[in-house]
Amino acid sequence: MMLKIMLSATLLSVMSIGHANNGVDLSGTWRNIDDRTGFAKAVIQISKEADGSYSGTIIRTIPRPDYTPKEFCQNCPAPYTNKPIVGLKVLTGLKQDMVSPNNFKDAMILDPLSGKIYKAKARLSTDGRRLSMRGYVGVSMLGRSQSWFRE
């Protein structure tokens, strides 16, 4: 009887560890698509931080027809003022929602073209290839969404 209890406890703890991680990882390279133009804007490297949250850094801008990408953060607050866009950390604090593992919350995202910082949340598709990123002010309904595709 004691062996069954110990085996059950071990099995439950292994299952809970697997559920907490759920194999969901945003780390990697993502191409973001402008929700207004439909063109790709930049390539962002998402990395997992020591605290388990994710951050994203622009590693390349993508020119579109008849548009030259900006080189520096426009009207950005300190510490982003006049920093080059390539190399700029634009996403910080994105945390996995433990209740719904494909959802992420509690982030801040910077728009380097306007200089505005927004709250952000995201949802990863079931195949792990598409990230729906939503930046907003106050409540999520007052915001915009972009699609990011894994490279």
C-alpha positions as CSV (number, residue, x, y, z in Angstrom):
1,M,0.0,0.0,0.0
2,M,2.8,2.4,0.9
3,L,4.5,1.7,-2.4
4,K,1.4,2.6,-4.3
5,I,1.1,5.9,-2.4
6,M,4.7,6.8,-3.1
7,L,4.4,5.8,-6.8
8,S,1.3,7.9,-7.1
9,A,2.9,10.9,-5.5
10,T,5.9,10.6,-7.7
11,L,3.8,10.3,-10.8
12,L,1.7,13.4,-9.8
13,S,4.7,15.5,-9.2
14,V,6.3,14.6,-12.5
15,M,3.0,15.4,-14.3
16,S,2.7,18.8,-12.5
17,I,6.3,19.7,-13.5
18,G,5.5,18.8,-17.1
19,H,2.3,20.8,-17.0
20,A,4.0,23.9,-15.5
21,N,6.4,24.1,-18.4
22,N,4.1,22.5,-21.0
23,G,7.0,22.6,-23.6
24,V,6.0,26.2,-24.5
25,D,9.0,28.3,-25.3
26,L,9.0,31.7,-27.2
27,S,12.8,31.8,-27.5
28,G,14.0,32.3,-31.0
29,T,13.8,34.6,-33.9
30,W,10.5,36.2,-34.9
31,R,9.4,38.4,-37.9
32,N,6.8,40.9,-37.0
33,I,4.1,42.1,-39.5
34,D,2.8,45.6,-39.4
35,D,-0.9,45.5,-38.7
36,R,-1.6,48.6,-40.8
37,T,0.5,47.8,-44.0
38,G,0.7,44.0,-43.9
39,F,4.5,44.2,-44.6
40,A,7.2,42.7,-42.4
41,K,8.9,45.4,-40.3
42,A,11.6,43.8,-38.3
43,V,13.2,40.6,-37.0
44,I,13.1,40.3,-33.2
45,Q,15.2,37.9,-31.1
46,I,13.1,36.7,-28.1
47,S,15.1,35.4,-25.2
48,K,14.1,33.8,-21.9
49,E,15.4,35.8,-18.9
50,A,16.7,34.3,-15.6
51,D,13.3,35.1,-13.9
52,G,11.4,33.0,-16.5
53,S,10.0,36.0,-18.4
54,Y,10.8,36.8,-22.0
55,S,12.3,39.9,-23.6
56,G,12.7,40.8,-27.3
57,T,15.5,42.7,-29.1
58,I,15.3,44.0,-32.7
59,I,18.1,42.4,-34.6
60,R,17.2,43.6,-38.1
61,T,14.8,46.0,-39.8
62,I,13.2,45.1,-43.0
63,P,12.7,47.8,-45.7
64,R,9.4,47.7,-47.6
65,P,8.7,49.2,-51.0
66,D,8.9,53.0,-51.0
67,Y,9.9,53.2,-47.3
68,T,13.3,53.4,-45.7
69,P,13.3,52.1,-42.1
70,K,14.2,54.6,-39.3
71,E,17.6,54.2,-37.8
72,F,17.0,55.7,-34.4
73,C,14.2,55.5,-31.8
74,Q,11.8,58.4,-32.5
75,N,10.6,60.5,-29.6
76,C,11.6,57.7,-27.2
77,P,11.8,58.3,-23.4
78,A,15.0,57.6,-21.4
79,P,16.8,55.2,-21.6
80,Y,15.8,54.7,-25.2
81,T,16.3,58.3,-26.4
82,N,18.2,58.4,-29.7
83,K,19.3,54.8,-29.5
84,P,19.7,52.8,-32.7
85,I,16.6,50.7,-33.4
86,V,18.7,47.6,-34.3
87,G,19.8,46.3,-30.9
88,L,17.0,47.9,-29.1
89,K,15.2,45.8,-26.4
90,V,11.5,46.5,-27.3
91,L,9.8,43.8,-25.3
92,T,10.3,43.1,-21.6
93,G,8.6,41.1,-18.8
94,L,6.4,38.8,-20.9
95,K,5.4,36.0,-18.6
96,Q,3.6,32.7,-19.3
97,D,0.0,32.4,-18.0
98,M,0.1,29.2,-15.9
99,V,-3.6,28.7,-16.3
100,S,-3.5,28.9,-20.1
101,P,0.1,28.0,-21.1
102,N,-0.1,29.4,-24.7
103,N,-1.0,32.8,-23.3
104,F,1.5,35.4,-22.1
105,K,0.9,38.5,-20.1
106,D,2.4,41.4,-17.9
107,A,4.8,42.7,-20.6
108,M,5.8,46.2,-21.7
109,I,6.4,46.9,-25.4
110,L,8.1,49.9,-27.0
111,D,7.1,51.3,-30.4
112,P,10.4,52.7,-31.6
113,L,8.6,54.7,-34.4
114,S,6.4,56.7,-32.0
115,G,8.4,56.4,-28.8
116,K,5.4,55.1,-26.9
117,I,5.5,52.3,-24.3
118,Y,2.5,50.0,-24.0
119,K,1.4,47.1,-21.8
120,A,1.5,43.9,-23.8
121,K,0.2,40.4,-23.9
122,A,0.5,37.6,-26.4
123,R,-1.0,34.3,-27.6
124,L,1.1,31.5,-29.2
125,S,-0.6,29.4,-31.8
126,T,-1.0,25.7,-31.1
127,D,1.7,24.9,-33.7
128,G,4.1,27.4,-32.1
129,R,4.7,29.3,-35.3
130,R,2.6,32.4,-34.8
131,L,2.6,34.8,-31.9
132,S,-0.3,37.3,-31.7
133,M,1.2,40.3,-29.9
134,R,-1.2,42.9,-28.5
135,G,-0.1,46.3,-27.2
136,Y,-2.5,48.4,-25.3
137,V,-3.1,51.3,-22.9
138,G,-5.2,50.6,-19.8
139,V,-7.4,47.7,-21.0
140,S,-6.7,45.3,-23.8
141,M,-9.7,46.5,-25.8
142,L,-7.9,49.8,-26.4
143,G,-5.0,48.5,-28.4
144,R,-3.5,47.0,-31.5
145,S,-2.4,43.5,-32.4
146,Q,0.4,42.3,-34.6
147,S,1.3,38.9,-35.9
148,W,4.8,37.7,-35.3
149,F,6.0,34.6,-37.2
150,R,8.8,32.3,-36.1
151,E,11.7,32.3,-38.4
